[in-house]
C-alpha cells in the first residue's frame, strides 16, 4: 500500500456542504486517502483519542465548542505534533497570521477552489507551511500581542476550556459541572491561567484573550465566581 493510501485526514467542520468540498479536495490531492468527518470540538477530541495515526486535521475556526482560536489552541495543546490546516470564512491577514502563530501549518479560506485546497493539503503533508498567495507573514508585529500569543500557547487543553467558559461568563460551579470536576480544581485552573497570562483577574484574562483574537472574541459577560 502506498503512503497516500495510508494517509488519514480528519475534517472538523459543522457544515456538511463544506465538509463535502474538503473531502473532494482530499480525494483529488491524495488518491485513496482515508477521511473522517466531525462537526464539533468534542467529536474531534474523541476521533483523535480513538486513532493515534491521524496525519492531518482540517479545522474550522467556528463550530460547536469553539470560540475563535480556542479550538486551535486546544488542539495544539492536546496534540502538539499533529499538523493542522485552519479553514475559515474569516480570511483577514491578521486572522491568518494569528493561526500560524498559534501553530497551524496552513490556512485555507472557505472561498478557495478545490484545486487550491488540494495544493495546501499536499504542501502541509510534505512538511511545509501554506497560506493564500499574497499573505505576508513577515510584517512587523505588535510585541504586546505577540507576547500574549506565546502565553496563551502555554495553556493546557483543560485550561483552554476553562478560559473559554470564563469568556462565556460562567461561574466556577458551572464550569465544574460542565467539566465534571470539583470547584477546587476549577479554581486551580483559573489560578494557573492568571499566572501563565501574567494578569491579576479572570476579567483581565478574558480581555487579554479578546485582544489577541480581535473584536470577535466574546467579552460581554465575565463571571466573578
PyMOL commands that place a pseudoatom at each C-alpha (Angstrom):
pseudoatom trace, name=CA, resn=UNK, resi=1, chain=A, elem=C, hetatm=0, pos=[0.000, 0.000, 0.000]
pseudoatom trace, name=CA, resn=UNK, resi=2, chain=A, elem=C, hetatm=0, pos=[1.409, 3.419, -0.924]
pseudoatom trace, name=CA, resn=UNK, resi=3, chain=A, elem=C, hetatm=0, pos=[1.808, 6.294, 1.520]
pseudoatom trace, name=CA, resn=UNK, resi=4, chain=A, elem=C, hetatm=0, pos=[-1.166, 8.220, 0.114]
pseudoatom trace, name=CA, resn=UNK, resi=5, chain=A, elem=C, hetatm=0, pos=[-3.473, 5.270, 0.681]
pseudoatom trace, name=CA, resn=UNK, resi=6, chain=A, elem=C, hetatm=0, pos=[-2.367, 5.179, 4.320]
pseudoatom trace, name=CA, resn=UNK, resi=7, chain=A, elem=C, hetatm=0, pos=[-2.896, 8.898, 4.927]
pseudoatom trace, name=CA, resn=UNK, resi=8, chain=A, elem=C, hetatm=0, pos=[-5.696, 9.657, 7.403]
pseudoatom trace, name=CA, resn=UNK, resi=9, chain=A, elem=C, hetatm=0, pos=[-7.184, 13.146, 7.391]
pseudoatom trace, name=CA, resn=UNK, resi=10, chain=A, elem=C, hetatm=0, pos=[-9.853, 14.407, 9.787]
pseudoatom trace, name=CA, resn=UNK, resi=11, chain=A, elem=C, hetatm=0, pos=[-12.176, 17.186, 8.620]
pseudoatom trace, name=CA, resn=UNK, resi=12, chain=A, elem=C, hetatm=0, pos=[-13.568, 19.163, 11.571]
pseudoatom trace, name=CA, resn=UNK, resi=13, chain=A, elem=C, hetatm=0, pos=[-16.359, 21.438, 10.360]
pseudoatom trace, name=CA, resn=UNK, resi=14, chain=A, elem=C, hetatm=0, pos=[-20.043, 21.688, 11.259]
pseudoatom trace, name=CA, resn=UNK, resi=15, chain=A, elem=C, hetatm=0, pos=[-21.207, 22.482, 7.718]
pseudoatom trace, name=CA, resn=UNK, resi=16, chain=A, elem=C, hetatm=0, pos=[-21.864, 19.278, 5.711]
pseudoatom trace, name=CA, resn=UNK, resi=17, chain=A, elem=C, hetatm=0, pos=[-21.595, 21.041, 2.349]
pseudoatom trace, name=CA, resn=UNK, resi=18, chain=A, elem=C, hetatm=0, pos=[-18.163, 22.419, 3.112]
pseudoatom trace, name=CA, resn=UNK, resi=19, chain=A, elem=C, hetatm=0, pos=[-17.038, 19.081, 4.542]
pseudoatom trace, name=CA, resn=UNK, resi=20, chain=A, elem=C, hetatm=0, pos=[-18.020, 17.653, 1.172]
pseudoatom trace, name=CA, resn=UNK, resi=21, chain=A, elem=C, hetatm=0, pos=[-15.860, 20.202, -0.636]
pseudoatom trace, name=CA, resn=UNK, resi=22, chain=A, elem=C, hetatm=0, pos=[-12.904, 19.375, 1.587]
pseudoatom trace, name=CA, resn=UNK, resi=23, chain=A, elem=C, hetatm=0, pos=[-13.462, 15.656, 1.083]
pseudoatom trace, name=CA, resn=UNK, resi=24, chain=A, elem=C, hetatm=0, pos=[-13.403, 16.249, -2.680]
pseudoatom trace, name=CA, resn=UNK, resi=25, chain=A, elem=C, hetatm=0, pos=[-10.176, 18.209, -2.337]
pseudoatom trace, name=CA, resn=UNK, resi=26, chain=A, elem=C, hetatm=0, pos=[-8.570, 15.406, -0.326]
pseudoatom trace, name=CA, resn=UNK, resi=27, chain=A, elem=C, hetatm=0, pos=[-9.692, 12.812, -2.881]
pseudoatom trace, name=CA, resn=UNK, resi=28, chain=A, elem=C, hetatm=0, pos=[-8.133, 14.812, -5.718]
pseudoatom trace, name=CA, resn=UNK, resi=29, chain=A, elem=C, hetatm=0, pos=[-4.931, 15.569, -3.818]
pseudoatom trace, name=CA, resn=UNK, resi=30, chain=A, elem=C, hetatm=0, pos=[-4.346, 12.117, -2.299]
pseudoatom trace, name=CA, resn=UNK, resi=31, chain=A, elem=C, hetatm=0, pos=[-5.720, 9.116, -4.120]
pseudoatom trace, name=CA, resn=UNK, resi=32, chain=A, elem=C, hetatm=0, pos=[-7.003, 6.521, -1.640]
pseudoatom trace, name=CA, resn=UNK, resi=33, chain=A, elem=C, hetatm=0, pos=[-6.560, 8.638, 1.490]
pseudoatom trace, name=CA, resn=UNK, resi=34, chain=A, elem=C, hetatm=0, pos=[-8.830, 7.873, 4.430]
pseudoatom trace, name=CA, resn=UNK, resi=35, chain=A, elem=C, hetatm=0, pos=[-11.094, 10.753, 5.502]
pseudoatom trace, name=CA, resn=UNK, resi=36, chain=A, elem=C, hetatm=0, pos=[-13.053, 11.117, 8.745]
pseudoatom trace, name=CA, resn=UNK, resi=37, chain=A, elem=C, hetatm=0, pos=[-15.564, 13.905, 9.389]
pseudoatom trace, name=CA, resn=UNK, resi=38, chain=A, elem=C, hetatm=0, pos=[-16.610, 15.507, 12.680]
pseudoatom trace, name=CA, resn=UNK, resi=39, chain=A, elem=C, hetatm=0, pos=[-18.779, 18.510, 13.453]
pseudoatom trace, name=CA, resn=UNK, resi=40, chain=A, elem=C, hetatm=0, pos=[-17.686, 19.684, 16.896]
pseudoatom trace, name=CA, resn=UNK, resi=41, chain=A, elem=C, hetatm=0, pos=[-14.629, 20.037, 19.105]
pseudoatom trace, name=CA, resn=UNK, resi=42, chain=A, elem=C, hetatm=0, pos=[-15.790, 17.208, 21.379]
pseudoatom trace, name=CA, resn=UNK, resi=43, chain=A, elem=C, hetatm=0, pos=[-16.248, 14.899, 18.394]
pseudoatom trace, name=CA, resn=UNK, resi=44, chain=A, elem=C, hetatm=0, pos=[-12.787, 15.842, 17.144]
pseudoatom trace, name=CA, resn=UNK, resi=45, chain=A, elem=C, hetatm=0, pos=[-11.267, 15.027, 20.539]
pseudoatom trace, name=CA, resn=UNK, resi=46, chain=A, elem=C, hetatm=0, pos=[-13.000, 11.638, 20.519]
pseudoatom trace, name=CA, resn=UNK, resi=47, chain=A, elem=C, hetatm=0, pos=[-11.813, 10.882, 16.987]
pseudoatom trace, name=CA, resn=UNK, resi=48, chain=A, elem=C, hetatm=0, pos=[-8.200, 11.703, 17.838]
pseudoatom trace, name=CA, resn=UNK, resi=49, chain=A, elem=C, hetatm=0, pos=[-8.358, 9.689, 21.042]
pseudoatom trace, name=CA, resn=UNK, resi=50, chain=A, elem=C, hetatm=0, pos=[-9.624, 6.696, 19.071]
pseudoatom trace, name=CA, resn=UNK, resi=51, chain=A, elem=C, hetatm=0, pos=[-6.937, 6.880, 16.352]
pseudoatom trace, name=CA, resn=UNK, resi=52, chain=A, elem=C, hetatm=0, pos=[-3.358, 7.928, 17.046]
pseudoatom trace, name=CA, resn=UNK, resi=53, chain=A, elem=C, hetatm=0, pos=[-2.411, 7.609, 13.361]
pseudoatom trace, name=CA, resn=UNK, resi=54, chain=A, elem=C, hetatm=0, pos=[-4.157, 10.755, 12.075]
pseudoatom trace, name=CA, resn=UNK, resi=55, chain=A, elem=C, hetatm=0, pos=[-1.851, 12.633, 9.679]
pseudoatom trace, name=CA, resn=UNK, resi=56, chain=A, elem=C, hetatm=0, pos=[-3.648, 15.970, 9.329]
pseudoatom trace, name=CA, resn=UNK, resi=57, chain=A, elem=C, hetatm=0, pos=[-6.620, 17.888, 10.721]
pseudoatom trace, name=CA, resn=UNK, resi=58, chain=A, elem=C, hetatm=0, pos=[-8.565, 20.414, 8.661]
pseudoatom trace, name=CA, resn=UNK, resi=59, chain=A, elem=C, hetatm=0, pos=[-10.020, 22.621, 11.394]
pseudoatom trace, name=CA, resn=UNK, resi=60, chain=A, elem=C, hetatm=0, pos=[-12.846, 25.141, 11.143]
pseudoatom trace, name=CA, resn=UNK, resi=61, chain=A, elem=C, hetatm=0, pos=[-12.421, 28.136, 13.462]
pseudoatom trace, name=CA, resn=UNK, resi=62, chain=A, elem=C, hetatm=0, pos=[-16.150, 28.366, 14.169]
pseudoatom trace, name=CA, resn=UNK, resi=63, chain=A, elem=C, hetatm=0, pos=[-18.081, 25.235, 15.126]
pseudoatom trace, name=CA, resn=UNK, resi=64, chain=A, elem=C, hetatm=0, pos=[-19.788, 23.892, 18.265]
pseudoatom trace, name=CA, resn=UNK, resi=65, chain=A, elem=C, hetatm=0, pos=[-17.432, 24.001, 21.235]
pseudoatom trace, name=CA, resn=UNK, resi=66, chain=A, elem=C, hetatm=0, pos=[-15.109, 26.529, 19.588]
pseudoatom trace, name=CA, resn=UNK, resi=67, chain=A, elem=C, hetatm=0, pos=[-14.619, 30.266, 20.047]
pseudoatom trace, name=CA, resn=UNK, resi=68, chain=A, elem=C, hetatm=0, pos=[-12.338, 31.898, 17.520]
pseudoatom trace, name=CA, resn=UNK, resi=69, chain=A, elem=C, hetatm=0, pos=[-8.835, 30.498, 18.092]
pseudoatom trace, name=CA, resn=UNK, resi=70, chain=A, elem=C, hetatm=0, pos=[-9.805, 28.347, 21.081]
pseudoatom trace, name=CA, resn=UNK, resi=71, chain=A, elem=C, hetatm=0, pos=[-10.221, 25.174, 19.019]
pseudoatom trace, name=CA, resn=UNK, resi=72, chain=A, elem=C, hetatm=0, pos=[-6.768, 25.623, 17.535]
pseudoatom trace, name=CA, resn=UNK, resi=73, chain=A, elem=C, hetatm=0, pos=[-5.302, 26.380, 20.961]
pseudoatom trace, name=CA, resn=UNK, resi=74, chain=A, elem=C, hetatm=0, pos=[-6.930, 23.279, 22.414]
pseudoatom trace, name=CA, resn=UNK, resi=75, chain=A, elem=C, hetatm=0, pos=[-5.793, 21.061, 19.556]
pseudoatom trace, name=CA, resn=UNK, resi=76, chain=A, elem=C, hetatm=0, pos=[-2.205, 22.308, 19.638]
pseudoatom trace, name=CA, resn=UNK, resi=77, chain=A, elem=C, hetatm=0, pos=[-2.065, 21.825, 23.421]
pseudoatom trace, name=CA, resn=UNK, resi=78, chain=A, elem=C, hetatm=0, pos=[-3.541, 18.315, 23.275]
pseudoatom trace, name=CA, resn=UNK, resi=79, chain=A, elem=C, hetatm=0, pos=[-1.769, 17.107, 20.106]
pseudoatom trace, name=CA, resn=UNK, resi=80, chain=A, elem=C, hetatm=0, pos=[1.267, 19.347, 19.554]
pseudoatom trace, name=CA, resn=UNK, resi=81, chain=A, elem=C, hetatm=0, pos=[2.765, 17.002, 16.968]
pseudoatom trace, name=CA, resn=UNK, resi=82, chain=A, elem=C, hetatm=0, pos=[-0.338, 16.860, 14.742]
pseudoatom trace, name=CA, resn=UNK, resi=83, chain=A, elem=C, hetatm=0, pos=[-0.304, 19.074, 11.617]
pseudoatom trace, name=CA, resn=UNK, resi=84, chain=A, elem=C, hetatm=0, pos=[-3.303, 21.412, 11.360]
pseudoatom trace, name=CA, resn=UNK, resi=85, chain=A, elem=C, hetatm=0, pos=[-4.709, 23.452, 8.492]
pseudoatom trace, name=CA, resn=UNK, resi=86, chain=A, elem=C, hetatm=0, pos=[-7.276, 26.029, 9.576]
pseudoatom trace, name=CA, resn=UNK, resi=87, chain=A, elem=C, hetatm=0, pos=[-10.242, 26.514, 7.257]
pseudoatom trace, name=CA, resn=UNK, resi=88, chain=A, elem=C, hetatm=0, pos=[-12.285, 29.637, 7.803]
pseudoatom trace, name=CA, resn=UNK, resi=89, chain=A, elem=C, hetatm=0, pos=[-14.505, 32.234, 6.200]
pseudoatom trace, name=CA, resn=UNK, resi=90, chain=A, elem=C, hetatm=0, pos=[-12.563, 34.867, 8.160]
pseudoatom trace, name=CA, resn=UNK, resi=91, chain=A, elem=C, hetatm=0, pos=[-9.613, 35.367, 5.821]
pseudoatom trace, name=CA, resn=UNK, resi=92, chain=A, elem=C, hetatm=0, pos=[-8.332, 38.658, 7.162]
pseudoatom trace, name=CA, resn=UNK, resi=93, chain=A, elem=C, hetatm=0, pos=[-4.496, 38.661, 7.051]
pseudoatom trace, name=CA, resn=UNK, resi=94, chain=A, elem=C, hetatm=0, pos=[-4.388, 39.226, 10.819]
pseudoatom trace, name=CA, resn=UNK, resi=95, chain=A, elem=C, hetatm=0, pos=[-6.506, 36.106, 11.400]
pseudoatom trace, name=CA, resn=UNK, resi=96, chain=A, elem=C, hetatm=0, pos=[-4.310, 34.074, 9.054]
pseudoatom trace, name=CA, resn=UNK, resi=97, chain=A, elem=C, hetatm=0, pos=[-1.155, 35.269, 10.725]
pseudoatom trace, name=CA, resn=UNK, resi=98, chain=A, elem=C, hetatm=0, pos=[-2.542, 34.557, 14.191]
pseudoatom trace, name=CA, resn=UNK, resi=99, chain=A, elem=C, hetatm=0, pos=[-3.392, 30.982, 13.181]
pseudoatom trace, name=CA, resn=UNK, resi=100, chain=A, elem=C, hetatm=0, pos=[0.185, 30.408, 12.079]
pseudoatom trace, name=CA, resn=UNK, resi=101, chain=A, elem=C, hetatm=0, pos=[1.468, 31.966, 15.320]
pseudoatom trace, name=CA, resn=UNK, resi=102, chain=A, elem=C, hetatm=0, pos=[-0.724, 29.550, 17.281]
pseudoatom trace, name=CA, resn=UNK, resi=103, chain=A, elem=C, hetatm=0, pos=[0.852, 26.600, 15.489]
pseudoatom trace, name=CA, resn=UNK, resi=104, chain=A, elem=C, hetatm=0, pos=[-1.249, 25.913, 12.385]
pseudoatom trace, name=CA, resn=UNK, resi=105, chain=A, elem=C, hetatm=0, pos=[0.784, 24.895, 9.349]
pseudoatom trace, name=CA, resn=UNK, resi=106, chain=A, elem=C, hetatm=0, pos=[-1.734, 26.200, 6.865]
pseudoatom trace, name=CA, resn=UNK, resi=107, chain=A, elem=C, hetatm=0, pos=[-4.751, 28.420, 6.353]
pseudoatom trace, name=CA, resn=UNK, resi=108, chain=A, elem=C, hetatm=0, pos=[-7.471, 27.844, 3.755]
pseudoatom trace, name=CA, resn=UNK, resi=109, chain=A, elem=C, hetatm=0, pos=[-10.172, 30.448, 3.082]
pseudoatom trace, name=CA, resn=UNK, resi=110, chain=A, elem=C, hetatm=0, pos=[-13.552, 28.819, 2.548]
pseudoatom trace, name=CA, resn=UNK, resi=111, chain=A, elem=C, hetatm=0, pos=[-13.693, 30.646, -0.774]
pseudoatom trace, name=CA, resn=UNK, resi=112, chain=A, elem=C, hetatm=0, pos=[-10.705, 28.661, -2.080]
pseudoatom trace, name=CA, resn=UNK, resi=113, chain=A, elem=C, hetatm=0, pos=[-11.098, 26.470, -5.150]
pseudoatom trace, name=CA, resn=UNK, resi=114, chain=A, elem=C, hetatm=0, pos=[-10.877, 22.691, -4.692]
pseudoatom trace, name=CA, resn=UNK, resi=115, chain=A, elem=C, hetatm=0, pos=[-7.557, 22.614, -6.574]
pseudoatom trace, name=CA, resn=UNK, resi=116, chain=A, elem=C, hetatm=0, pos=[-6.106, 25.206, -4.182]
pseudoatom trace, name=CA, resn=UNK, resi=117, chain=A, elem=C, hetatm=0, pos=[-7.336, 23.185, -1.202]
pseudoatom trace, name=CA, resn=UNK, resi=118, chain=A, elem=C, hetatm=0, pos=[-5.509, 20.179, -2.576]
pseudoatom trace, name=CA, resn=UNK, resi=119, chain=A, elem=C, hetatm=0, pos=[-2.365, 22.234, -3.041]
pseudoatom trace, name=CA, resn=UNK, resi=120, chain=A, elem=C, hetatm=0, pos=[-2.462, 23.296, 0.613]
pseudoatom trace, name=CA, resn=UNK, resi=121, chain=A, elem=C, hetatm=0, pos=[-3.041, 19.733, 1.829]
pseudoatom trace, name=CA, resn=UNK, resi=122, chain=A, elem=C, hetatm=0, pos=[-0.114, 18.357, -0.183]
pseudoatom trace, name=CA, resn=UNK, resi=123, chain=A, elem=C, hetatm=0, pos=[2.186, 21.177, 0.943]
pseudoatom trace, name=CA, resn=UNK, resi=124, chain=A, elem=C, hetatm=0, pos=[1.484, 20.674, 4.653]
pseudoatom trace, name=CA, resn=UNK, resi=125, chain=A, elem=C, hetatm=0, pos=[1.720, 16.875, 4.466]
pseudoatom trace, name=CA, resn=UNK, resi=126, chain=A, elem=C, hetatm=0, pos=[5.114, 17.377, 2.815]
pseudoatom trace, name=CA, resn=UNK, resi=127, chain=A, elem=C, hetatm=0, pos=[6.252, 19.354, 5.856]
pseudoatom trace, name=CA, resn=UNK, resi=128, chain=A, elem=C, hetatm=0, pos=[5.676, 22.868, 4.553]
pseudoatom trace, name=CA, resn=UNK, resi=129, chain=A, elem=C, hetatm=0, pos=[3.539, 25.840, 5.514]
pseudoatom trace, name=CA, resn=UNK, resi=130, chain=A, elem=C, hetatm=0, pos=[0.768, 27.045, 3.201]
pseudoatom trace, name=CA, resn=UNK, resi=131, chain=A, elem=C, hetatm=0, pos=[-1.146, 30.332, 3.238]
pseudoatom trace, name=CA, resn=UNK, resi=132, chain=A, elem=C, hetatm=0, pos=[-3.091, 32.084, 0.494]
pseudoatom trace, name=CA, resn=UNK, resi=133, chain=A, elem=C, hetatm=0, pos=[-0.943, 33.926, -2.065]
pseudoatom trace, name=CA, resn=UNK, resi=134, chain=A, elem=C, hetatm=0, pos=[-0.118, 37.468, -1.050]
pseudoatom trace, name=CA, resn=UNK, resi=135, chain=A, elem=C, hetatm=0, pos=[-0.285, 36.944, 2.715]
pseudoatom trace, name=CA, resn=UNK, resi=136, chain=A, elem=C, hetatm=0, pos=[2.791, 38.495, 4.342]
pseudoatom trace, name=CA, resn=UNK, resi=137, chain=A, elem=C, hetatm=0, pos=[3.830, 36.576, 7.448]
pseudoatom trace, name=CA, resn=UNK, resi=138, chain=A, elem=C, hetatm=0, pos=[6.910, 38.758, 7.956]
pseudoatom trace, name=CA, resn=UNK, resi=139, chain=A, elem=C, hetatm=0, pos=[5.173, 42.085, 8.637]
pseudoatom trace, name=CA, resn=UNK, resi=140, chain=A, elem=C, hetatm=0, pos=[6.026, 43.867, 11.917]
pseudoatom trace, name=CA, resn=UNK, resi=141, chain=A, elem=C, hetatm=0, pos=[4.143, 42.529, 14.928]
pseudoatom trace, name=CA, resn=UNK, resi=142, chain=A, elem=C, hetatm=0, pos=[2.616, 44.124, 18.000]
pseudoatom trace, name=CA, resn=UNK, resi=143, chain=A, elem=C, hetatm=0, pos=[5.054, 42.871, 20.646]
pseudoatom trace, name=CA, resn=UNK, resi=144, chain=A, elem=C, hetatm=0, pos=[2.455, 43.001, 23.430]
pseudoatom trace, name=CA, resn=UNK, resi=145, chain=A, elem=C, hetatm=0, pos=[0.024, 40.882, 21.417]
pseudoatom trace, name=CA, resn=UNK, resi=146, chain=A, elem=C, hetatm=0, pos=[2.837, 38.555, 20.335]
pseudoatom trace, name=CA, resn=UNK, resi=147, chain=A, elem=C, hetatm=0, pos=[3.778, 38.035, 23.979]
pseudoatom trace, name=CA, resn=UNK, resi=148, chain=A, elem=C, hetatm=0, pos=[0.171, 37.156, 24.855]
pseudoatom trace, name=CA, resn=UNK, resi=149, chain=A, elem=C, hetatm=0, pos=[0.041, 34.717, 21.922]
pseudoatom trace, name=CA, resn=UNK, resi=150, chain=A, elem=C, hetatm=0, pos=[3.063, 32.956, 23.380]
pseudoatom trace, name=CA, resn=UNK, resi=151, chain=A, elem=C, hetatm=0, pos=[1.467, 32.912, 26.829]
pseudoatom trace, name=CA, resn=UNK, resi=152, chain=A, elem=C, hetatm=0, pos=[-1.851, 31.538, 25.532]
pseudoatom trace, name=CA, resn=UNK, resi=153, chain=A, elem=C, hetatm=0, pos=[0.066, 28.810, 23.735]
pseudoatom trace, name=CA, resn=UNK, resi=154, chain=A, elem=C, hetatm=0, pos=[1.333, 27.512, 27.105]
pseudoatom trace, name=CA, resn=UNK, resi=155, chain=A, elem=C, hetatm=0, pos=[-2.175, 26.703, 28.374]
pseudoatom trace, name=CA, resn=UNK, resi=156, chain=A, elem=C, hetatm=0, pos=[-3.109, 23.049, 28.777]
pseudoatom trace, name=CA, resn=UNK, resi=157, chain=A, elem=C, hetatm=0, pos=[-6.200, 21.692, 26.972]
pseudoatom trace, name=CA, resn=UNK, resi=158, chain=A, elem=C, hetatm=0, pos=[-8.253, 21.888, 30.173]
pseudoatom trace, name=CA, resn=UNK, resi=159, chain=A, elem=C, hetatm=0, pos=[-7.068, 25.429, 30.858]
pseudoatom trace, name=CA, resn=UNK, resi=160, chain=A, elem=C, hetatm=0, pos=[-8.148, 26.417, 27.346]
pseudoatom trace, name=CA, resn=UNK, resi=161, chain=A, elem=C, hetatm=0, pos=[-11.602, 25.008, 28.064]
pseudoatom trace, name=CA, resn=UNK, resi=162, chain=A, elem=C, hetatm=0, pos=[-11.785, 26.916, 31.345]
pseudoatom trace, name=CA, resn=UNK, resi=163, chain=A, elem=C, hetatm=0, pos=[-10.757, 30.162, 29.647]
pseudoatom trace, name=CA, resn=UNK, resi=164, chain=A, elem=C, hetatm=0, pos=[-13.459, 29.624, 27.016]
pseudoatom trace, name=CA, resn=UNK, resi=165, chain=A, elem=C, hetatm=0, pos=[-16.041, 29.196, 29.770]
pseudoatom trace, name=CA, resn=UNK, resi=166, chain=A, elem=C, hetatm=0, pos=[-14.764, 32.260, 31.605]
pseudoatom trace, name=CA, resn=UNK, resi=167, chain=A, elem=C, hetatm=0, pos=[-15.329, 34.169, 28.372]
pseudoatom trace, name=CA, resn=UNK, resi=168, chain=A, elem=C, hetatm=0, pos=[-18.924, 32.932, 28.373]
pseudoatom trace, name=CA, resn=UNK, resi=169, chain=A, elem=C, hetatm=0, pos=[-19.414, 34.335, 31.866]
pseudoatom trace, name=CA, resn=UNK, resi=170, chain=A, elem=C, hetatm=0, pos=[-19.784, 31.002, 33.665]
pseudoatom trace, name=CA, resn=UNK, resi=171, chain=A, elem=C, hetatm=0, pos=[-19.281, 30.739, 37.429]
pseudoatom trace, name=CA, resn=UNK, resi=172, chain=A, elem=C, hetatm=0, pos=[-16.742, 28.324, 38.878]
pseudoatom trace, name=CA, resn=UNK, resi=173, chain=A, elem=C, hetatm=0, pos=[-19.501, 25.942, 39.961]
pseudoatom trace, name=CA, resn=UNK, resi=174, chain=A, elem=C, hetatm=0, pos=[-20.967, 25.992, 36.449]
pseudoatom trace, name=CA, resn=UNK, resi=175, chain=A, elem=C, hetatm=0, pos=[-17.568, 25.295, 34.912]
pseudoatom trace, name=CA, resn=UNK, resi=176, chain=A, elem=C, hetatm=0, pos=[-17.033, 22.474, 37.405]
pseudoatom trace, name=CA, resn=UNK, resi=177, chain=A, elem=C, hetatm=0, pos=[-20.359, 20.922, 36.408]
pseudoatom trace, name=CA, resn=UNK, resi=178, chain=A, elem=C, hetatm=0, pos=[-19.640, 21.208, 32.683]
pseudoatom trace, name=CA, resn=UNK, resi=179, chain=A, elem=C, hetatm=0, pos=[-16.180, 19.658, 33.033]
pseudoatom trace, name=CA, resn=UNK, resi=180, chain=A, elem=C, hetatm=0, pos=[-17.152, 17.061, 35.647]
pseudoatom trace, name=CA, resn=UNK, resi=181, chain=A, elem=C, hetatm=0, pos=[-14.551, 18.257, 38.147]
pseudoatom trace, name=CA, resn=UNK, resi=182, chain=A, elem=C, hetatm=0, pos=[-14.596, 19.903, 41.581]
pseudoatom trace, name=CA, resn=UNK, resi=183, chain=A, elem=C, hetatm=0, pos=[-14.793, 23.651, 42.141]
pseudoatom trace, name=CA, resn=UNK, resi=184, chain=A, elem=C, hetatm=0, pos=[-11.366, 23.425, 43.777]
pseudoatom trace, name=CA, resn=UNK, resi=185, chain=A, elem=C, hetatm=0, pos=[-9.974, 22.018, 40.527]
pseudoatom trace, name=CA, resn=UNK, resi=186, chain=A, elem=C, hetatm=0, pos=[-11.542, 24.860, 38.558]
pseudoatom trace, name=CA, resn=UNK, resi=187, chain=A, elem=C, hetatm=0, pos=[-10.067, 27.415, 40.957]
pseudoatom trace, name=CA, resn=UNK, resi=188, chain=A, elem=C, hetatm=0, pos=[-6.660, 25.808, 40.480]
pseudoatom trace, name=CA, resn=UNK, resi=189, chain=A, elem=C, hetatm=0, pos=[-7.053, 26.056, 36.699]
pseudoatom trace, name=CA, resn=UNK, resi=190, chain=A, elem=C, hetatm=0, pos=[-8.104, 29.702, 36.945]
pseudoatom trace, name=CA, resn=UNK, resi=191, chain=A, elem=C, hetatm=0, pos=[-5.100, 30.465, 39.143]
pseudoatom trace, name=CA, resn=UNK, resi=192, chain=A, elem=C, hetatm=0, pos=[-2.774, 28.760, 36.651]
pseudoatom trace, name=CA, resn=UNK, resi=193, chain=A, elem=C, hetatm=0, pos=[-4.339, 30.699, 33.769]
pseudoatom trace, name=CA, resn=UNK, resi=194, chain=A, elem=C, hetatm=0, pos=[-3.801, 34.016, 35.562]
pseudoatom trace, name=CA, resn=UNK, resi=195, chain=A, elem=C, hetatm=0, pos=[-0.177, 33.113, 36.261]
pseudoatom trace, name=CA, resn=UNK, resi=196, chain=A, elem=C, hetatm=0, pos=[0.544, 31.988, 32.697]
pseudoatom trace, name=CA, resn=UNK, resi=197, chain=A, elem=C, hetatm=0, pos=[-1.096, 35.063, 31.176]
pseudoatom trace, name=CA, resn=UNK, resi=198, chain=A, elem=C, hetatm=0, pos=[0.503, 37.366, 33.774]
pseudoatom trace, name=CA, resn=UNK, resi=199, chain=A, elem=C, hetatm=0, pos=[-2.805, 39.003, 34.730]
pseudoatom trace, name=CA, resn=UNK, resi=200, chain=A, elem=C, hetatm=0, pos=[-4.454, 39.642, 38.089]
pseudoatom trace, name=CA, resn=UNK, resi=201, chain=A, elem=C, hetatm=0, pos=[-8.081, 38.664, 37.484]
pseudoatom trace, name=CA, resn=UNK, resi=202, chain=A, elem=C, hetatm=0, pos=[-10.321, 36.461, 35.352]
pseudoatom trace, name=CA, resn=UNK, resi=203, chain=A, elem=C, hetatm=0, pos=[-11.714, 39.613, 33.741]
pseudoatom trace, name=CA, resn=UNK, resi=204, chain=A, elem=C, hetatm=0, pos=[-8.219, 40.624, 32.660]
pseudoatom trace, name=CA, resn=UNK, resi=205, chain=A, elem=C, hetatm=0, pos=[-7.603, 37.113, 31.317]
pseudoatom trace, name=CA, resn=UNK, resi=206, chain=A, elem=C, hetatm=0, pos=[-10.685, 37.296, 29.109]
pseudoatom trace, name=CA, resn=UNK, resi=207, chain=A, elem=C, hetatm=0, pos=[-9.809, 40.798, 27.918]
pseudoatom trace, name=CA, resn=UNK, resi=208, chain=A, elem=C, hetatm=0, pos=[-6.260, 39.699, 27.091]
pseudoatom trace, name=CA, resn=UNK, resi=209, chain=A, elem=C, hetatm=0, pos=[-7.550, 36.743, 25.081]
pseudoatom trace, name=CA, resn=UNK, resi=210, chain=A, elem=C, hetatm=0, pos=[-10.038, 39.050, 23.367]
pseudoatom trace, name=CA, resn=UNK, resi=211, chain=A, elem=C, hetatm=0, pos=[-7.292, 41.410, 22.293]
pseudoatom trace, name=CA, resn=UNK, resi=212, chain=A, elem=C, hetatm=0, pos=[-5.394, 38.562, 20.681]
pseudoatom trace, name=CA, resn=UNK, resi=213, chain=A, elem=C, hetatm=0, pos=[-8.473, 37.203, 18.924]
pseudoatom trace, name=CA, resn=UNK, resi=214, chain=A, elem=C, hetatm=0, pos=[-9.801, 40.594, 17.867]
pseudoatom trace, name=CA, resn=UNK, resi=215, chain=A, elem=C, hetatm=0, pos=[-13.277, 42.011, 18.224]
pseudoatom trace, name=CA, resn=UNK, resi=216, chain=A, elem=C, hetatm=0, pos=[-15.000, 38.666, 17.608]
pseudoatom trace, name=CA, resn=UNK, resi=217, chain=A, elem=C, hetatm=0, pos=[-13.887, 37.053, 20.913]
pseudoatom trace, name=CA, resn=UNK, resi=218, chain=A, elem=C, hetatm=0, pos=[-16.815, 37.221, 23.416]
pseudoatom trace, name=CA, resn=UNK, resi=219, chain=A, elem=C, hetatm=0, pos=[-16.140, 39.556, 26.320]
pseudoatom trace, name=CA, resn=UNK, resi=220, chain=A, elem=C, hetatm=0, pos=[-19.643, 40.692, 27.208]
pseudoatom trace, name=CA, resn=UNK, resi=221, chain=A, elem=C, hetatm=0, pos=[-20.023, 38.704, 30.397]
pseudoatom trace, name=CA, resn=UNK, resi=222, chain=A, elem=C, hetatm=0, pos=[-17.298, 37.689, 32.810]
pseudoatom trace, name=CA, resn=UNK, resi=223, chain=A, elem=C, hetatm=0, pos=[-18.435, 35.987, 35.991]
pseudoatom trace, name=CA, resn=UNK, resi=224, chain=A, elem=C, hetatm=0, pos=[-16.862, 36.762, 39.290]
pseudoatom trace, name=CA, resn=UNK, resi=225, chain=A, elem=C, hetatm=0, pos=[-17.098, 33.253, 40.756]
for i in range(1, 225): cmd.bond("trace and resi %d" % i, "trace and resi %d" % (i + 1))
show_as sticks, trace
zoom trace
